Amino acid sequence: MRNVWKTSKREISIGGRPLVMAILNVTPDSFSDGGEFLSVADALAQAEKLIRDGADIIDIGGESTRPGGEPVSAEDEISRVVPVVEALTKNFDFPISVDTTKSMVAARAIDAGAEIINDISGLRWDPELADLANNTGAGLVLMHSRGGPQNMHKQDPVADIMDDVSDGLHRSVSAAVGRGVSPEQIVLDVGLGFGKTFDQNLELLANLDKIVSEFSDFPML
């Protein structure tokens, strides 16, 4: 496996100790910290705490993807995310990721200082995210999920989750590379909880070494 992850601002060293991606949701309804960091001041204070506690990357989300979460417009997502990205960039020289499936949101976040795009759909919902990563050099996280924004957590389980994750990640990588994204920009994510049953999540965890071996050129988030 390679030892760097290339973003638009730096090469992040990988392959030694695991890196910690801290989650900072600027949403009213996320399952972990929804409603806690809606103001820029609160988000900035939390980011400072996360960095102090040892985070290596901060991932900022403006739309909840929990079961039952309400979709938001690109404009609303931008209004939540961009001021926080701007504040963090002004105060810290630190890798910032934007958790979004919308190229419009990602573009504004990158303009504000983000350097990684974290796409839970693996380019299925907005392939132009790959064009944006290609044009800006941003890091790109490709996650396996099933279904669309409205029914992602209501999918009937597949018979073989290992094959489904493998096939989905191969398709996402092919789509990204086909649009000019360098493999050194790409990190993969098996997507625990996204269109999978509880038992399938456990199966993925128990066999994660097989996925890592199959995609040995790519780090796993």
N, C-alpha and C positions, 0 to 999 in steps of 0.2 A: 504494500500500500504506500502511496506517496506520503510525503511528510509536510506538505503545505496545502492550505486552502486559499486560493486566490480570490480576493474581493476587489472592489474598485479602488480601495485605499491602501491595502496592505496584503502581505502574505501571512496568514495565521498558521503558526506552527502546530502540527498535529502528529500523532503517532507516538507521543510520549505518554504523559498522564492524560486521562480523559478530560476534556474541556467541559466547562459548565455553562450552559445557555440558560440564563435567568429569564423568566417570563414577566413582562410588565403589561398588563391589560388595561387599556384606557377605555373600558366599556362599562355599561351599567349592569350587565347580566352574565359575565363570564363566571364559570363555576368555581374558580379558585380565588379570584380577587376582584370580581365585578363590583364596580361602584366605589372602590377604595381609593383610586388614584385618578379621578376625573379631571382635577385641576392640574395645570402645568406644574405648579409649585409642589403639589403632593407627589406627582409622578417623578419630578426631579429629585425630591428627597428620598423616595424609594429607590431610584436608580443609584444614588450615592450609597445607600445602605447595601444594595446588592453588590456593587463593586467592592465595597469594603469587606463584605462577607466572602469574597472570592470568586465572583462571577467573571467569566472570560468574554462573554457575549451577552448583550441584552436584546431580547426579542420583543418588539412592541406590536400589540394587536389592537385593532379598532373595531373588530366584529367578532362576536362570540360564535364559536362553532360547537357549543355544547348541544346535547339533544334538547330540542324545543326552543333553541335560540332563534331570535327574530333577525332576518336579514336586514342589512342597512344599505343605503345608497352609497355610491362611491364618494359623493360630496360629503355625506355625514362622516364616513370613515376618514376622509382626508382631514376634516375639521378636528377630529379627535387625535389623529396620529401625528400630523405634520408639526403642530406647535411643540409637541413633546420631543420629536426628533430634533427640531431646531434647537431647543433648550439644551438637550443632552450634548449635541455637537458643539455648542458654544462653550459648555462647561467641562467636557471630557473628551480626550482623544481615545476613543473606545469603540470597538466594533458594535455597530447597531444593525439589527435585523428588523425587517418589517414583515409581519405575518399577514399576508393578504393574498387573495386570489384574483385581484383586479389590477391590470397593468396601469390604469390611470392612477390608482392609489400608490402603487409601487414607484411610478415615475416621480410623483410629487415627493414621496418620502426620500428617494435617492437624491433629488434636487436639494432637499433639506439636510442631507448628510448621512442617510442610511447607506449601507454598503452591501447588504445581504437581502435577498428576497426569499421568504419562506412560504412556499406554495403548497398548501395541504391537498390540492387537487392534482399535483404532478403534471401540470400543464393541460389537464383535460378541460377546464372551464375557460381558460383564457391563454391560448398558446402564445399571444403577443408578449407574455412575460419573458419568454425565451429571447425574443428579439430585443427586449429591454436589457436583459442580462448581457447579451452579445454586444450591444451598442455601448453599454456603460462599464462593462467588466465586473459587474456586481456578482457576488457569490449567489448561488441558486440552490435552495433546498427543495428536493423533489420528494413528496410524500405519497405513499400509497393510500388511497381511499376508494370508496365505492359509492356510486350514485351521484346525485346532484345536491345543490345547496338545500333543497327542501326535503329530500328523502334519504340523505346520507346515512342517518341513524335508523332507518326503517327498512333496510335491505334484508331480503331473505338470505340466510347464510349460504356461502358457497360450499361445495363438497370438500374441496381441498384448499385450505387457506394458504398453505405454503406455495403451491403452484400459482395461485391468484396473485399473491404479493410479488412473486418472482416475475411473472408475466407483466404485471402492471409497472414495476420499476424498469424493466427492459424497455417498455414502450415509452416511458417518460424520458429515459436517457436518450433513446433514439430521437425523440422529438426535439429535445434540447440541442443535441449535437447537430442534428439536421438543420437547425436554425442558426448555427454558428457558435454555440456556447462551447467553450473549452472544457474538457473533462476536469481540469484542475479547478474550475469554478463550482463544480457540482458536489453536493453532499446528499445522501439518500436517507429516507426515514420510512420505516415499515408501517407507521401509522397505527399504533395501538389504539383501539377503541373506535376507529373510524370505519364503520361498516363491517364490524367483526363482533362475534359473540365473545362472552367472557372466556369460554373454554378456548376459543381460537386465539385470543390474546395470550393466554397461558402457553398455548402450543407455539406461538411465534417466539415468545421469550425463551422457551425451553430449547428451541432450535435456531436461535439467532445466529449461532456460529455457522450454520449452513448458508444463511443469507449473506453473512459477512464474507464467507469464502467464495460464494458465487460472484459477488460484486467486489472483488478484492481491490479493484482500482479506485473504489470510492469509499470515503469515510461514512459511517452511519451516525445519524443524529439520535 
